[in-house]
């Protein structure tokens, strides 16, 4: 995208979005790990 390189506000927004997606990925993985550990220890 040519506008991403030119507009600093758009570039910052894209960086924030990538951080948000990374946060969602890590929190999803942490939820899966917690559920697996609960299944192992509580059942």
mmCIF file of the N, C-alpha and C atoms, coordinates in Angstrom:
data_MODEL
# 
_entry.id   MODEL 
# 
loop_
_atom_site.group_PDB 
_atom_site.id 
_atom_site.type_symbol 
_atom_site.label_atom_id 
_atom_site.label_alt_id 
_atom_site.label_comp_id 
_atom_site.label_asym_id 
_atom_site.label_entity_id 
_atom_site.label_seq_id 
_atom_site.pdbx_PDB_ins_code 
_atom_site.Cartn_x 
_atom_site.Cartn_y 
_atom_site.Cartn_z 
_atom_site.occupancy 
_atom_site.B_iso_or_equiv 
_atom_site.pdbx_formal_charge 
_atom_site.auth_seq_id 
_atom_site.auth_comp_id 
_atom_site.auth_asym_id 
_atom_site.auth_atom_id 
_atom_site.pdbx_PDB_model_num 
ATOM 1   N N  . UNK A 1 1  ? 0.834   -1.188  0.000  1.00 0.00 ? 1  UNK A N  1 
ATOM 2   C CA . UNK A 1 1  ? 0.000   0.000   0.000  1.00 0.00 ? 1  UNK A CA 1 
ATOM 3   C C  . UNK A 1 1  ? 0.874   1.245   0.000  1.00 0.00 ? 1  UNK A C  1 
ATOM 4   N N  . UNK A 1 2  ? 0.631   2.110   -0.900 1.00 0.00 ? 2  UNK A N  1 
ATOM 5   C CA . UNK A 1 2  ? 1.410   3.335   -0.980 1.00 0.00 ? 2  UNK A CA 1 
ATOM 6   C C  . UNK A 1 2  ? 1.030   4.304   0.134  1.00 0.00 ? 2  UNK A C  1 
ATOM 7   N N  . UNK A 1 3  ? -0.234  4.304   0.550  1.00 0.00 ? 3  UNK A N  1 
ATOM 8   C CA . UNK A 1 3  ? -0.668  5.256   1.573  1.00 0.00 ? 3  UNK A CA 1 
ATOM 9   C C  . UNK A 1 3  ? -0.104  4.915   2.941  1.00 0.00 ? 3  UNK A C  1 
ATOM 10  N N  . UNK A 1 4  ? 0.201   3.649   3.181  1.00 0.00 ? 4  UNK A N  1 
ATOM 11  C CA . UNK A 1 4  ? 0.748   3.258   4.488  1.00 0.00 ? 4  UNK A CA 1 
ATOM 12  C C  . UNK A 1 4  ? 2.105   3.917   4.717  1.00 0.00 ? 4  UNK A C  1 
ATOM 13  N N  . UNK A 1 5  ? 2.905   4.039   3.682  1.00 0.00 ? 5  UNK A N  1 
ATOM 14  C CA . UNK A 1 5  ? 4.222   4.636   3.827  1.00 0.00 ? 5  UNK A CA 1 
ATOM 15  C C  . UNK A 1 5  ? 4.136   6.157   3.956  1.00 0.00 ? 5  UNK A C  1 
ATOM 16  N N  . UNK A 1 6  ? 3.087   6.752   3.441  1.00 0.00 ? 6  UNK A N  1 
ATOM 17  C CA . UNK A 1 6  ? 2.998   8.205   3.432  1.00 0.00 ? 6  UNK A CA 1 
ATOM 18  C C  . UNK A 1 6  ? 2.294   8.757   4.660  1.00 0.00 ? 6  UNK A C  1 
ATOM 19  N N  . UNK A 1 7  ? 1.288   8.089   5.136  1.00 0.00 ? 7  UNK A N  1 
ATOM 20  C CA . UNK A 1 7  ? 0.484   8.627   6.229  1.00 0.00 ? 7  UNK A CA 1 
ATOM 21  C C  . UNK A 1 7  ? 0.951   8.048   7.563  1.00 0.00 ? 7  UNK A C  1 
ATOM 22  N N  . UNK A 1 8  ? 1.559   8.860   8.421  1.00 0.00 ? 8  UNK A N  1 
ATOM 23  C CA . UNK A 1 8  ? 2.068   8.321   9.697  1.00 0.00 ? 8  UNK A CA 1 
ATOM 24  C C  . UNK A 1 8  ? 0.947   7.850   10.627 1.00 0.00 ? 8  UNK A C  1 
ATOM 25  N N  . UNK A 1 9  ? -0.224  8.481   10.559 1.00 0.00 ? 9  UNK A N  1 
ATOM 26  C CA . UNK A 1 9  ? -1.345  8.068   11.405 1.00 0.00 ? 9  UNK A CA 1 
ATOM 27  C C  . UNK A 1 9  ? -1.811  6.666   11.015 1.00 0.00 ? 9  UNK A C  1 
ATOM 28  N N  . UNK A 1 10 ? -1.885  6.407   9.726  1.00 0.00 ? 10 UNK A N  1 
ATOM 29  C CA . UNK A 1 10 ? -2.298  5.090   9.249  1.00 0.00 ? 10 UNK A CA 1 
ATOM 30  C C  . UNK A 1 10 ? -1.257  4.036   9.611  1.00 0.00 ? 10 UNK A C  1 
ATOM 31  N N  . UNK A 1 11 ? 0.008   4.402   9.520  1.00 0.00 ? 11 UNK A N  1 
ATOM 32  C CA . UNK A 1 11 ? 1.084   3.471   9.882  1.00 0.00 ? 11 UNK A CA 1 
ATOM 33  C C  . UNK A 1 11 ? 1.011   3.111   11.362 1.00 0.00 ? 11 UNK A C  1 
ATOM 34  N N  . UNK A 1 12 ? 0.754   4.111   12.197 1.00 0.00 ? 12 UNK A N  1 
ATOM 35  C CA . UNK A 1 12 ? 0.637   3.856   13.639 1.00 0.00 ? 12 UNK A CA 1 
ATOM 36  C C  . UNK A 1 12 ? -0.584  2.992   13.940 1.00 0.00 ? 12 UNK A C  1 
ATOM 37  N N  . UNK A 1 13 ? -1.684  3.239   13.243 1.00 0.00 ? 13 UNK A N  1 
ATOM 38  C CA . UNK A 1 13 ? -2.887  2.433   13.438 1.00 0.00 ? 13 UNK A CA 1 
ATOM 39  C C  . UNK A 1 13 ? -2.637  0.984   13.030 1.00 0.00 ? 13 UNK A C  1 
ATOM 40  N N  . UNK A 1 14 ? -1.925  0.791   11.933 1.00 0.00 ? 14 UNK A N  1 
ATOM 41  C CA . UNK A 1 14 ? -1.626  -0.572  11.481 1.00 0.00 ? 14 UNK A CA 1 
ATOM 42  C C  . UNK A 1 14 ? -0.739  -1.295  12.496 1.00 0.00 ? 14 UNK A C  1 
ATOM 43  N N  . UNK A 1 15 ? 0.217   -0.567  13.083 1.00 0.00 ? 15 UNK A N  1 
ATOM 44  C CA . UNK A 1 15 ? 1.081   -1.171  14.108 1.00 0.00 ? 15 UNK A CA 1 
ATOM 45  C C  . UNK A 1 15 ? 0.276   -1.543  15.347 1.00 0.00 ? 15 UNK A C  1 
ATOM 46  N N  . UNK A 1 16 ? -0.663  -0.675  15.725 1.00 0.00 ? 16 UNK A N  1 
ATOM 47  C CA . UNK A 1 16 ? -1.522  -0.980  16.875 1.00 0.00 ? 16 UNK A CA 1 
ATOM 48  C C  . UNK A 1 16 ? -2.397  -2.191  16.599 1.00 0.00 ? 16 UNK A C  1 
ATOM 49  N N  . UNK A 1 17 ? -2.911  -2.293  15.389 1.00 0.00 ? 17 UNK A N  1 
ATOM 50  C CA . UNK A 1 17 ? -3.752  -3.429  15.018 1.00 0.00 ? 17 UNK A CA 1 
ATOM 51  C C  . UNK A 1 17 ? -2.952  -4.727  15.073 1.00 0.00 ? 17 UNK A C  1 
ATOM 52  N N  . UNK A 1 18 ? -1.724  -4.697  14.579 1.00 0.00 ? 18 UNK A N  1 
ATOM 53  C CA . UNK A 1 18 ? -0.894  -5.898  14.626 1.00 0.00 ? 18 UNK A CA 1 
ATOM 54  C C  . UNK A 1 18 ? -0.603  -6.306  16.070 1.00 0.00 ? 18 UNK A C  1 
ATOM 55  N N  . UNK A 1 19 ? -0.399  -5.342  16.940 1.00 0.00 ? 19 UNK A N  1 
ATOM 56  C CA . UNK A 1 19 ? -0.204  -5.658  18.356 1.00 0.00 ? 19 UNK A CA 1 
ATOM 57  C C  . UNK A 1 19 ? -1.451  -6.251  18.981 1.00 0.00 ? 19 UNK A C  1 
ATOM 58  N N  . UNK A 1 20 ? -2.618  -5.730  18.584 1.00 0.00 ? 20 UNK A N  1 
ATOM 59  C CA . UNK A 1 20 ? -3.882  -6.255  19.098 1.00 0.00 ? 20 UNK A CA 1 
ATOM 60  C C  . UNK A 1 20 ? -4.104  -7.689  18.649 1.00 0.00 ? 20 UNK A C  1 
ATOM 61  N N  . UNK A 1 21 ? -3.790  -7.979  17.395 1.00 0.00 ? 21 UNK A N  1 
ATOM 62  C CA . UNK A 1 21 ? -3.942  -9.350  16.886 1.00 0.00 ? 21 UNK A CA 1 
ATOM 63  C C  . UNK A 1 21 ? -2.988  -10.285 17.612 1.00 0.00 ? 21 UNK A C  1 
ATOM 64  N N  . UNK A 1 22 ? -1.772  -9.816  17.886 1.00 0.00 ? 22 UNK A N  1 
ATOM 65  C CA . UNK A 1 22 ? -0.813  -10.640 18.629 1.00 0.00 ? 22 UNK A CA 1 
ATOM 66  C C  . UNK A 1 22 ? -1.319  -10.906 20.041 1.00 0.00 ? 22 UNK A C  1 
ATOM 67  N N  . UNK A 1 23 ? -1.885  -9.884  20.677 1.00 0.00 ? 23 UNK A N  1 
ATOM 68  C CA . UNK A 1 23 ? -2.450  -10.050 22.018 1.00 0.00 ? 23 UNK A CA 1 
ATOM 69  C C  . UNK A 1 23 ? -3.579  -11.073 22.014 1.00 0.00 ? 23 UNK A C  1 
ATOM 70  N N  . UNK A 1 24 ? -4.450  -11.020 21.010 1.00 0.00 ? 24 UNK A N  1 
ATOM 71  C CA . UNK A 1 24 ? -5.534  -11.998 20.913 1.00 0.00 ? 24 UNK A CA 1 
ATOM 72  C C  . UNK A 1 24 ? -4.994  -13.411 20.716 1.00 0.00 ? 24 UNK A C  1 
ATOM 73  N N  . UNK A 1 25 ? -3.954  -13.547 19.931 1.00 0.00 ? 25 UNK A N  1 
ATOM 74  C CA . UNK A 1 25 ? -3.356  -14.869 19.708 1.00 0.00 ? 25 UNK A CA 1 
ATOM 75  C C  . UNK A 1 25 ? -2.800  -15.437 21.004 1.00 0.00 ? 25 UNK A C  1 
ATOM 76  N N  . UNK A 1 26 ? -2.055  -14.607 21.741 1.00 0.00 ? 26 UNK A N  1 
ATOM 77  C CA . UNK A 1 26 ? -1.470  -15.074 22.987 1.00 0.00 ? 26 UNK A CA 1 
ATOM 78  C C  . UNK A 1 26 ? -2.539  -15.382 24.036 1.00 0.00 ? 26 UNK A C  1 
ATOM 79  N N  . UNK A 1 27 ? -3.564  -14.558 24.098 1.00 0.00 ? 27 UNK A N  1 
ATOM 80  C CA . UNK A 1 27 ? -4.606  -14.819 25.093 1.00 0.00 ? 27 UNK A CA 1 
ATOM 81  C C  . UNK A 1 27 ? -5.411  -16.066 24.719 1.00 0.00 ? 27 UNK A C  1 
ATOM 82  N N  . UNK A 1 28 ? -5.617  -16.302 23.448 1.00 0.00 ? 28 UNK A N  1 
ATOM 83  C CA . UNK A 1 28 ? -6.292  -17.537 23.020 1.00 0.00 ? 28 UNK A CA 1 
ATOM 84  C C  . UNK A 1 28 ? -5.478  -18.768 23.366 1.00 0.00 ? 28 UNK A C  1 
ATOM 85  N N  . UNK A 1 29 ? -4.181  -18.698 23.138 1.00 0.00 ? 29 UNK A N  1 
ATOM 86  C CA . UNK A 1 29 ? -3.300  -19.818 23.469 1.00 0.00 ? 29 UNK A CA 1 
ATOM 87  C C  . UNK A 1 29 ? -3.261  -20.043 24.981 1.00 0.00 ? 29 UNK A C  1 
ATOM 88  N N  . UNK A 1 30 ? -3.233  -18.966 25.757 1.00 0.00 ? 30 UNK A N  1 
ATOM 89  C CA . UNK A 1 30 ? -3.222  -19.098 27.213 1.00 0.00 ? 30 UNK A CA 1 
ATOM 90  C C  . UNK A 1 30 ? -4.518  -19.725 27.707 1.00 0.00 ? 30 UNK A C  1 
ATOM 91  N N  . UNK A 1 31 ? -5.634  -19.365 27.092 1.00 0.00 ? 31 UNK A N  1 
ATOM 92  C CA . UNK A 1 31 ? -6.919  -19.953 27.470 1.00 0.00 ? 31 UNK A CA 1 
ATOM 93  C C  . UNK A 1 31 ? -6.935  -21.450 27.195 1.00 0.00 ? 31 UNK A C  1 
ATOM 94  N N  . UNK A 1 32 ? -6.406  -21.843 26.057 1.00 0.00 ? 32 UNK A N  1 
ATOM 95  C CA . UNK A 1 32 ? -6.346  -23.274 25.723 1.00 0.00 ? 32 UNK A CA 1 
ATOM 96  C C  . UNK A 1 32 ? -5.480  -24.025 26.726 1.00 0.00 ? 32 UNK A C  1 
ATOM 97  N N  . UNK A 1 33 ? -4.341  -23.460 27.085 1.00 0.00 ? 33 UNK A N  1 
ATOM 98  C CA . UNK A 1 33 ? -3.448  -24.109 28.052 1.00 0.00 ? 33 UNK A CA 1 
ATOM 99  C C  . UNK A 1 33 ? -4.135  -24.248 29.405 1.00 0.00 ? 33 UNK A C  1 
ATOM 100 N N  . UNK A 1 34 ? -4.815  -23.195 29.854 1.00 0.00 ? 34 UNK A N  1 
ATOM 101 C CA . UNK A 1 34 ? -5.509  -23.254 31.141 1.00 0.00 ? 34 UNK A CA 1 
ATOM 102 C C  . UNK A 1 34 ? -6.607  -24.311 31.106 1.00 0.00 ? 34 UNK A C  1 
ATOM 103 N N  . UNK A 1 35 ? -7.359  -24.390 30.027 1.00 0.00 ? 35 UNK A N  1 
ATOM 104 C CA . UNK A 1 35 ? -8.419  -25.400 29.929 1.00 0.00 ? 35 UNK A CA 1 
ATOM 105 C C  . UNK A 1 35 ? -7.857  -26.814 29.925 1.00 0.00 ? 35 UNK A C  1 
ATOM 106 N N  . UNK A 1 36 ? -6.739  -27.017 29.244 1.00 0.00 ? 36 UNK A N  1 
ATOM 107 C CA . UNK A 1 36 ? -6.106  -28.346 29.230 1.00 0.00 ? 36 UNK A CA 1 
ATOM 108 C C  . UNK A 1 36 ? -5.622  -28.709 30.636 1.00 0.00 ? 36 UNK A C  1 
ATOM 109 N N  . UNK A 1 37 ? -4.993  -27.751 31.322 1.00 0.00 ? 37 UNK A N  1 
ATOM 110 C CA . UNK A 1 37 ? -4.526  -28.031 32.682 1.00 0.00 ? 37 UNK A CA 1 
ATOM 111 C C  . UNK A 1 37 ? -5.695  -28.298 33.627 1.00 0.00 ? 37 UNK A C  1 
ATOM 112 N N  . UNK A 1 38 ? -6.791  -27.577 33.469 1.00 0.00 ? 38 UNK A N  1 
ATOM 113 C CA . UNK A 1 38 ? -7.971  -27.826 34.298 1.00 0.00 ? 38 UNK A CA 1 
ATOM 114 C C  . UNK A 1 38 ? -8.515  -29.239 34.037 1.00 0.00 ? 38 UNK A C  1 
ATOM 115 N N  . UNK A 1 39 ? -8.534  -29.643 32.774 1.00 0.00 ? 39 UNK A N  1 
ATOM 116 C CA . UNK A 1 39 ? -9.025  -30.978 32.450 1.00 0.00 ? 39 UNK A CA 1 
ATOM 117 C C  . UNK A 1 39 ? -8.129  -32.050 33.055 1.00 0.00 ? 39 UNK A C  1 
ATOM 118 N N  . UNK A 1 40 ? -6.828  -31.814 33.064 1.00 0.00 ? 40 UNK A N  1 
ATOM 119 C CA . UNK A 1 40 ? -5.900  -32.814 33.597 1.00 0.00 ? 40 UNK A CA 1 
ATOM 120 C C  . UNK A 1 40 ? -6.003  -32.932 35.121 1.00 0.00 ? 40 UNK A C  1 
ATOM 121 N N  . UNK A 1 41 ? -6.100  -31.810 35.795 1.00 0.00 ? 41 UNK A N  1 
ATOM 122 C CA . UNK A 1 41 ? -6.030  -31.826 37.256 1.00 0.00 ? 41 UNK A CA 1 
ATOM 123 C C  . UNK A 1 41 ? -7.392  -31.945 37.943 1.00 0.00 ? 41 UNK A C  1 
ATOM 124 N N  . UNK A 1 42 ? -8.462  -31.529 37.295 1.00 0.00 ? 42 UNK A N  1 
ATOM 125 C CA . UNK A 1 42 ? -9.757  -31.520 37.961 1.00 0.00 ? 42 UNK A CA 1 
ATOM 126 C C  . UNK A 1 42 ? -10.645 -32.714 37.592 1.00 0.00 ? 42 UNK A C  1 
ATOM 127 N N  . UNK A 1 43 ? -10.332 -33.380 36.504 1.00 0.00 ? 43 UNK A N  1 
ATOM 128 C CA . UNK A 1 43 ? -11.180 -34.529 36.134 1.00 0.00 ? 43 UNK A CA 1 
ATOM 129 C C  . UNK A 1 43 ? -10.568 -35.826 36.564 1.00 0.00 ? 43 UNK A C  1 
# 
